[in-house]
Amino acid sequence: MRQIQHLKTTVSAVVIGAAAFGFAGVASAQQSVPSSVDDIIVTAQKREQSLQDVPIVVTTLSQELLTGAGVQDIKDLQILTPGMTVTSTQSEASTTVRIRGAGTVGDNPGLESSVGVVIDGVYRSRNAVGFGDLGELSRIEVLKGPQGTLFGKNTSAGVINIITERPSFTPSIEGELTGGNYGAIGGSVSATGPLTDKIAGRLFVAHRERDGFYEVNDGKGPNTRTDDGTQNYWTSRGQLLILPNDDVSIRLIADYSKRDEYCCAAVQTRVGPTQQFIAALTGAKGPGQAPYVAGVNKAPFSRLAYANRETPQQMEDMGLSAEATIDFPSINATLTSQTSWRDWSFQQGMDLDYTGADILHRDNDGSNGYGVRNLTQELRLAGTTDRFDWLVGLFATKEDIYRDDSYVYGTDYTPFLSFLLTAQLNAVNAGIPISPGSIPCFTKPGQTPGGFIGCLGAGGAGTTGPGYAPGKAYQDHYSQSSESVALFTNNTWRVTDAFELNMGLRYTYDSKRLLGIQDNLGSNGAACGAVLGNLGAIGAVLGAQPAGTIAGNMCLPWANPLYDNRAISEKYDDTDLSGTFKASYRFNKSVMAYVSYARGYKGAGYNMDRVQNSTPTNPLPIVPEQSLLFKAETVDSYEAGLKTTLFNRTMLLNISYFDQKFENFQLNTFLGTAFVVESIPELRSKGVDADMVWFTPIEGLMFQGGVTYTDAKYGHFTAADMSSPGRFPQLSLLPGARASFAPEWSLTGALSFDRSLGGGLRGGFNLSAKYSTEYNTGSDLLPYKHQDAFTVVNGRVSIGAEDERWTVDVWAQNLFEEKYTQVGFAAPLQGTAFTNTATPQPNGTYYNQATDTATYNAYLGAPRTWGVTLRVKY
């Protein structure tokens, strides 16, 4: 727990303007509460329209609904959006949004996002860049399916369009103070009003702190932290609205956020036989890992994580944007200019082995992290006539990305690798006992070691052979620059009063260049070099397969001399034509049907990691891949929908069928030693979306919900269809299988109530829930990464003054303490999931569950959190 003095400092900061935990975003005086379907306005086609007139699937979420459900950032948003999942993995920077089973894992900055994030018209190029406190929200629109015309860069799976509150000429000051479990405390203040008769301003400032969700066993140290998964950040956002005359509007926004937290430890969900090695290395300090119980850890949701190294992470995000609109009444048209500059950076340290042993880690010394800087400029000219709405535009962006990466050998790396190799050799050559606490040797019974054969030494007395000295193994740097220019148009022709046609086209030119240097440090690589130099002698003594096992383990990417001072220079240009065609017919004021086709595009990129594989001339998987380029991803989507407005415009019920076919789907997956990007030939996602909003006859009572049925499966493919055939064994569960994070059914519902209670008081409540059927959380679909069906419920009860001068909320997130996994993964170096056979197993894949010896870890979903929020408004 934090010290009392620190708590006092935090509270003081909140009082004078620092901010926000809990339910940020208080209803403004200028925001009218929707009371009928006609009040629901969206900008999904870059113009204000009634939701029921837009021929695409849009889930729109009002300010009141977002507040009631406790939505602060994109991750919170999924409880209100069927068919959408948001996950984080080894850091909060690794945030991934998926819609209808399609999305891009966020661990690789070289990948563009399948689901785009747009905040106040500014495209955020990575999901992680859009992650954070969203401040005062007006509404959020979730557009499902490819968006290949509008919204900045093309996206292949959807767009999250976030609209925050604009400055107002009506003065208002709002504030909140929140406290909750896990030591949570924070608050926010905001103010808006006129600066002159033509300029209004708005300022929002927030701060939040919270202890970690995980208890940490620090093993051998030097980690001294006892919790992980903390939060500690502050954010600010200032705006100016300038209205020089009736035809011109200028909106300027500056924002800055800073996070300084500890994340992300993981728990063991299945413990393999390497646990005995971890226990031997941590010794009296403890097991260093969850105890081995018949291969299964019975209590991952005790939230006990093992990490002998700290997990600090720092994020800094800042940006400027300017939106200017000029109306031309004489031609009934509007010119819009959207300019932005953004700078986002991230640094971290982490325990790479997720145990209490000192095997591998990253230092938080500025050598691990990545950043994104970009400039964007968009121009749109839109107009309307009696029968025609037209829009033409240009979008251009210049983006620079960097990534720094390094690994550090711990004192236990050499002995752990010795244990691991001896265990693997025992599978081939019986009679070599594993002696916990000692350094075993690579000898075959009855034979004399030759060449390198002997013990893998740690440098101590009585050992032979080179080991790995504790310290930094390598330091890599990657720099990617990209330029993209697009011309686009989106037009609607009202053929009759009931029948409309819409066509959008976008021509995109992308250019990317990657420069990098991969560099081993010191004598790192000597052990691998010694093995390769004596591979013949090793094979003569132990046999070809054991020799290959030794070489494969001694020449892992971070220990391979082939990467020493390796320069990288690649360049790629591409063009694409994407767009959409829609036809809609309104049978009457209450019923509209539509069909649509859309083509989406996600650009090619570079995998900024050390990736190695076998080649026809070198069967050992130790050769660095010559090119880090992966292909562009495209999708063809067909939809047919019906939008209905019922019960005197108090209910909407919309339903649509979708069929999306992705080609060269960019699968980013962790294969034990590195993140790799493999272009899967085909992913097909088809199903049904349904949304409902009901303003009930009971005053102040509203229901909003949705259902998504998704059948998302990979097409059938073989090793010959992959860019790197050698990776097929580890991805051999994918052909014909359901994609990860693609539950068959996803249901959401939110019941909200708010009305006058009399006596100058106002009260209300909100219950929000989401149910998902089972799905796999691993990109390789290993069964130990399975997540059963689960339901998450959030709740809030409010009471306050009728004029909103004060309001007290009592709230809970994950009210019923649902236990679920965000992402499961195989622990690095701790066992083997796939057999290394040259032919498939009887089930048609390379996976044989009987030979799975891997330890599996997981990043868990958030536990139950609760608290009280006081909000004031003047």
Protein Blocks (a to p, Z undefined) as FASTA:
>chain_A
ZZfklmmmmmmmmmnopacehjehiadfklccdfbfklpccfklopacdfklpccdcddd
dfklmmmnopabfmlmmmmmghiacddffbmklccddeehiacdfkbmkbccfbdcdeeh
iacfbfklmgccebjafbdcddedjdfkggpiadfkbccddddddddfbdcdddddddde
hhiacddddddddfblmbccdddddddddddfbdcdekjojafbfbehiacddddddddd
ddfblmbccddddddddddddddddddfbdcfklmmmmmmnmmnogoiacdeehiafblm
nopacdfbdcddcddddddddddddddfknopadddddddddddddddddfkopabdfbd
cddehpaccdddddddddddddddfkbccddddddddddddddddddddfklmmmmmmmm
mmmmmmmmghiacdehiacddddehiacehjbccddehiahiacjdddeddfbdcddddd
dddddddddddddfblmbccdddddddddddddddddddehjehjlmmmmmmmmmmmmmm
nojklmmmmmmmmmgfklcfklgopacddddddddddddddddddfblmbccdddddddd
ddddddddddddddfklmbacbccfblcdcddddddddddddddeehhiaccdddddddd
dehiacdddehjaccddddfbacddddddddddddfbehiacdddddddddddddddfkl
pmblmlmmmmmmmgopacehiafbdcdddddddddebjhiacdddddddddddddfbfkl
paklcccdddddddddddddfklmaccddddehklopacdfbdcddehiacfbdcbfbdc
fkopabdfklpcbdcdddddddddddddddddZZ
